[in-house]
């Protein structure tokens, strides 16, 4: 991929997005018909019923199945960390990568409980890495977006297609339910920038404390983003322009994994604030991909609900989480599977001999 020109990369992206189509209405109608005769008031299981219906539409069947589940965790560093926007030093990124590949992070614990696998991809960590991870580094972190573009347009395209490539590899291996995940010190800063631009929101409404910065750090973080806007003049109507000027390599890869999931008709659960920034990028590139997204939790980051709302998504769980890694998304795997158990195992009124409503 490194040898391809920007035009060739863009052609690949266009070919990918051309494969994204609508949900299958006939399958959704059949799932709805089944749900309506189960032993409950119609619609009484709320979002669980919507998930079952959505999965039918995605998989084009009235009997959707989940085979294998994967967390697609993308890791990258950010030059904007030099502006003091995080409570942690950048050296924590590789340390956490090793914690994840050794099975000791929160995402590993929750994924084991959900019988899911975690795949960590180095898209743009700024330090040398070895071990059992997917090596697809585009650059050694982004540049400091307060002083110029975070990356070139060529690098943004590469990172998008890295995410798509990882998702495609896992789909070929039989995985058909994904969670997005992220890792990278400083990544709530580019995420806030993306959310502010795509939702047309003031920075005060979308910039939060990330890993736990104090009031002075929060002011510094907002100022750094405003400086990045002033220096780079990102065009909110051009997803690649926003991504290259104020985005992140792992955010781009998350967007690419979402696009590939949609093109391959695989549901993908969107994690927290950083993942939702990636989802906004994906939706800007290919609006139809939102139909393949399943929301997970509502993060305490102030811009998260605004970002979800702009995608037409309503969080399924609220646990005041702000960790990232895919933790909220993998918890949502349980709800996705619960929706399918309801569809397949619950008795109908006729089966149970229960009188239906008049």
C-alpha distance (Angstrom), angle and dihedral (degrees) to the residues before:
residue distance angle dihedral
X1 . . .
X2 3.82 . .
X3 3.80 89.4 .
X4 3.79 95.5 54.5
X5 3.78 121.6 100.9
X6 3.79 122.4 -120.8
X7 3.82 89.2 -105.9
X8 3.81 91.2 53.2
X9 3.79 91.9 48.5
X10 3.79 91.1 48.8
X11 3.80 90.0 50.4
X12 3.81 89.0 54.2
X13 3.80 90.5 50.7
X14 3.79 91.6 49.3
X15 3.81 91.1 49.4
X16 3.80 89.5 51.0
X17 3.79 95.5 49.9
X18 3.81 92.2 44.9
X19 3.82 87.3 68.1
X20 3.81 94.3 59.6
X21 3.81 110.7 103.8
X22 3.80 138.7 167.1
X23 3.79 126.2 -75.1
X24 3.81 114.7 -91.1
X25 3.79 106.3 -98.0
X26 3.82 95.0 -166.3
X27 3.81 92.5 56.6
X28 3.79 91.1 45.7
X29 3.80 90.6 52.0
X30 3.80 90.6 51.6
X31 3.82 91.4 49.9
X32 3.81 89.4 48.7
X33 3.79 91.1 50.4
X34 3.80 90.1 52.9
X35 3.81 92.4 47.3
X36 3.79 90.9 50.6
X37 3.82 94.0 59.5
X38 3.81 96.7 46.9
X39 3.82 117.5 111.7
X40 3.80 97.2 -89.4
X41 3.78 138.3 75.0
X42 3.79 109.0 -77.8
X43 3.80 112.1 -88.9
X44 3.79 93.2 5.7
X45 3.81 93.9 128.8
X46 3.78 90.3 58.8
X47 3.78 115.8 -170.6
X48 3.82 92.1 12.9
X49 3.78 88.0 65.8
X50 3.79 90.9 47.3
X51 3.81 90.6 53.2
X52 3.80 92.3 51.5
X53 3.79 90.2 49.7
X54 3.81 92.3 46.4
X55 3.82 92.0 50.6
X56 3.80 89.9 51.8
X57 3.79 89.9 52.1
X58 3.79 92.6 47.1
X59 3.80 95.9 47.8
X60 3.83 94.0 36.8
X61 3.78 93.4 -127.0
X62 3.79 139.4 103.0
X63 3.81 87.7 -135.7
X64 3.84 106.0 53.7
X65 3.80 118.0 -171.9
X66 3.80 135.4 -160.5
X67 3.80 111.9 -148.2
X68 3.81 109.7 167.6
X69 3.79 129.5 -0.3
X70 3.80 127.8 -147.1
X71 3.78 137.5 -175.9
X72 3.80 108.5 -143.3
X73 3.80 100.6 -155.1
X74 3.82 115.5 -172.6
X75 3.82 120.5 -162.3
X76 3.79 128.9 -160.9
X77 3.79 142.7 145.9
X78 3.79 130.3 -126.8
X79 3.79 130.8 -137.9
X80 3.80 89.6 -150.4
X81 3.82 87.2 73.9
X82 3.82 85.6 82.7
X83 3.82 87.3 72.0
X84 3.82 91.8 65.3
X85 3.81 96.3 -109.3
X86 3.82 95.9 142.3
X87 3.80 134.8 61.9
X88 3.83 89.4 -139.3
X89 3.82 131.5 61.4
X90 3.81 119.5 -112.0
X91 3.82 90.6 -111.2
X92 3.82 87.0 76.8
X93 3.82 91.1 73.2
X94 3.83 96.3 69.3
X95 3.80 90.8 37.6
X96 3.81 89.6 56.3
X97 3.80 91.7 45.3
X98 3.81 88.7 58.1
X99 3.81 90.7 45.7
X100 3.81 89.3 54.1
X101 3.79 96.7 46.2
X102 3.82 87.7 48.1
X103 3.82 90.2 53.6
X104 3.80 98.2 -116.2
X105 3.81 104.3 113.9
X106 3.80 128.2 96.5
X107 3.80 90.7 -105.9
X108 3.80 90.5 56.6
X109 3.80 92.3 51.5
X110 3.79 93.9 48.1
X111 3.80 93.4 42.5
X112 3.81 91.1 53.2
X113 3.80 89.2 52.6
X114 3.81 90.0 50.6
X115 3.83 92.6 45.7
X116 3.80 89.8 -119.0
X117 3.79 131.6 134.2
X118 3.79 126.5 -126.7
X119 3.79 119.2 -138.9
X120 3.79 114.8 -171.2
X121 3.81 117.3 -159.9
X122 3.80 123.8 -165.4
X123 3.80 101.8 -141.8
X124 3.78 97.0 157.6
X125 3.80 117.5 -12.5
X126 3.80 112.2 158.1
X127 3.83 95.3 -138.4
X128 3.83 134.1 64.7
X129 3.80 112.1 -90.4
X130 3.77 133.4 -168.9
X131 3.77 134.1 175.7
X132 3.77 140.4 57.8
X133 3.77 101.1 -17.2
X134 3.79 135.2 106.4
X135 3.81 107.9 -93.6
X136 3.81 109.9 -149.1
X137 3.79 102.8 131.9
X138 3.80 114.0 172.1
X139 3.82 95.7 -177.5
X140 3.81 139.9 -13.8
X141 3.77 92.1 -94.7
X142 3.79 127.6 -54.6
X143 3.79 125.3 -68.6
X144 3.80 121.7 -103.0
X145 3.80 102.1 -80.1
X146 3.81 90.6 -158.8
X147 3.82 87.3 69.5
X148 3.81 101.1 36.0
X149 3.82 142.3 -37.8
X150 3.80 115.8 -24.2
X151 3.81 89.4 -133.4
X152 3.76 141.7 -17.4
X153 3.79 120.9 -86.5
X154 3.81 86.5 -113.8
X155 3.83 90.8 57.1
X156 3.82 91.4 47.0
X157 3.80 90.0 54.0
X158 3.79 91.1 46.8
X159 3.80 92.0 51.4
X160 3.82 92.1 47.8
X161 3.79 90.3 52.6
X162 3.81 92.1 45.5
X163 3.81 88.0 60.2
X164 3.79 90.6 47.5
X165 3.80 91.5 48.2
X166 3.81 93.5 51.1
X167 3.81 91.1 49.1
X168 3.80 91.4 47.7
X169 3.81 91.4 51.3
X170 3.79 91.2 52.9
X171 3.81 92.8 45.9
X172 3.80 89.2 54.0
X173 3.83 87.3 51.4
X174 3.82 90.5 57.7
X175 3.82 103.2 -97.3
X176 3.78 111.6 141.5
X177 3.79 104.7 169.4
X178 3.80 120.8 57.8
X179 3.78 137.4 -172.1
X180 3.77 121.1 -160.2
X181 3.79 118.2 -130.9
X182 3.79 137.2 179.7
X183 3.77 140.4 -162.4
X184 3.79 129.6 -179.1
X185 3.79 135.9 111.1
X186 3.80 110.5 -110.7
X187 3.79 95.9 18.8
X188 3.80 97.1 127.2
X189 3.82 86.7 67.9
X190 3.83 97.8 63.5
X191 3.81 88.3 36.7
X192 3.80 90.0 56.1
X193 3.79 89.8 48.8
X194 3.82 91.7 51.6
X195 3.81 93.0 46.5
X196 3.81 92.4 47.6
X197 3.80 91.5 51.8
X198 3.81 98.6 43.2
X199 3.81 95.1 43.6
X200 3.81 94.4 38.0
X201 3.80 90.3 -126.6
X202 3.81 131.3 153.6
X203 3.79 113.3 -108.1
X204 3.81 91.4 -117.6
X205 3.81 88.3 65.5
X206 3.80 98.6 50.1
X207 3.82 109.2 27.9
X208 3.80 113.5 92.4
X209 3.78 139.4 173.2
X210 3.81 97.2 -87.4
X211 3.79 108.6 -170.4
X212 3.81 90.6 6.5
X213 3.80 111.2 -70.6
X214 3.81 119.3 175.6
X215 3.82 126.8 -118.6
X216 3.80 93.2 -83.9
X217 3.79 90.3 49.7
X218 3.80 91.1 50.1
X219 3.81 91.0 54.0
X220 3.80 89.7 48.0
X221 3.81 90.8 49.9
X222 3.80 93.2 52.1
X223 3.79 90.9 46.7
X224 3.82 91.2 50.6
X225 3.81 91.2 53.3
X226 3.80 92.6 46.7
X227 3.80 89.2 50.4
X228 3.81 89.5 50.7
X229 3.81 89.4 52.5
X230 3.79 91.8 48.7
X231 3.81 93.9 46.8
X232 3.81 98.5 42.4
X233 3.82 104.9 28.8
X234 3.84 93.7 -151.1
X235 3.80 116.1 -153.8
X236 3.81 107.9 -127.1
X237 3.81 90.1 -158.3
X238 3.82 91.5 61.5
X239 3.81 114.3 65.6
X240 3.79 93.5 -166.2
X241 3.80 91.7 50.1
X242 3.81 91.2 52.6
X243 3.80 92.2 44.1
X244 3.80 94.6 49.7
X245 3.79 96.2 43.5
X246 3.81 103.3 40.9
X247 3.81 106.1 3.5
X248 3.79 138.2 93.4
X249 3.77 135.5 -116.1
X250 3.80 93.6 -122.9
X251 3.81 90.8 46.0
X252 3.81 88.5 54.6
X253 3.81 90.7 48.9
X254 3.81 90.7 50.9
X255 3.81 88.7 52.9
X256 3.80 89.9 49.5
X257 3.80 92.6 50.6
X258 3.80 89.6 52.2
X259 3.81 91.6 50.7
X260 3.81 91.4 49.9
X261 3.80 92.3 47.5
X262 3.79 90.1 52.3
X263 3.81 93.0 46.2
X264 3.82 89.7 50.5
X265 3.82 93.6 43.5
X266 3.81 94.5 -116.7
X267 3.83 120.7 142.2
X268 3.80 115.2 -121.1
X269 3.81 124.2 -162.9
X270 3.80 112.8 -141.7
X271 3.80 115.6 -137.9
X272 3.80 125.3 -157.5
X273 3.79 138.8 -48.3
X274 3.81 99.7 -44.0
X275 3.80 93.3 44.3
X276 3.79 90.5 48.1
X277 3.80 89.9 52.9
X278 3.81 86.0 54.9
X279 3.80 89.4 48.2
X280 3.82 89.9 53.5
X281 3.80 89.4 53.7
X282 3.81 91.0 49.2
X283 3.80 91.8 47.9
X284 3.80 91.2 49.7
X285 3.81 89.7 53.4
X286 3.84 96.0 42.4
X287 3.83 114.9 8.3
X288 3.83 93.0 -168.0
X289 3.82 90.9 67.2
X290 3.83 91.4 77.1
X291 3.82 89.2 76.2
X292 3.81 88.6 66.6
X293 3.82 94.5 51.8
X294 3.79 122.4 98.5
X295 3.82 114.3 -163.0
X296 3.78 119.0 -132.5
X297 3.80 122.7 -175.5
X298 3.77 137.9 -11.0
X299 3.80 107.6 -114.6
X300 3.80 122.0 -145.9
X301 3.83 88.1 -123.7
X302 3.83 101.9 113.3
X303 3.80 95.6 -131.7
X304 3.78 96.2 51.6
X305 3.81 99.2 83.8
X306 3.79 90.2 46.1
X307 3.80 90.6 51.6
X308 3.82 92.4 47.9
X309 3.79 91.7 47.6
X310 3.79 91.1 52.8
X311 3.82 87.6 56.1
X312 3.80 91.5 48.4
X313 3.81 91.2 -114.0
X314 3.79 128.0 137.9
X315 3.83 117.7 -159.9
X316 3.78 116.0 -112.7
X317 3.81 96.5 -152.5
X318 3.79 136.3 28.7
X319 3.79 115.7 -158.3
X320 3.83 101.5 145.1
X321 3.81 89.6 -111.5
X322 3.81 126.5 162.1
X323 3.80 104.6 163.5
X324 3.79 103.5 105.9
X325 3.83 118.3 -164.5
X326 3.82 89.1 117.7
X327 3.81 93.4 -73.0
X328 3.80 96.8 136.0
X329 3.79 91.9 42.8
X330 3.80 94.9 51.8
X331 3.81 90.3 49.1
X332 3.80 86.2 55.9
X333 3.82 90.1 57.8
X334 3.81 86.0 78.5
X335 3.81 90.8 57.7
X336 3.80 92.8 46.6
X337 3.79 90.3 53.1
X338 3.81 90.9 44.0
X339 3.80 88.9 57.3
X340 3.80 90.5 55.1
X341 3.82 92.7 46.5
X342 3.81 89.0 53.9
X343 3.79 91.1 50.3
X344 3.81 94.7 48.6
X345 3.80 105.7 32.2
X346 3.78 108.1 32.6
X347 3.78 115.7 101.0
X348 3.78 122.0 -116.6
X349 3.79 121.7 -128.0
X350 3.79 88.3 -104.7
X351 3.82 93.9 49.6
X352 3.78 93.6 49.7
X353 3.78 98.5 38.3
X354 3.80 90.5 -122.7
X355 3.79 118.8 150.3
X356 3.78 115.0 -115.5
X357 3.79 124.4 -131.2
X358 3.79 116.0 -85.2
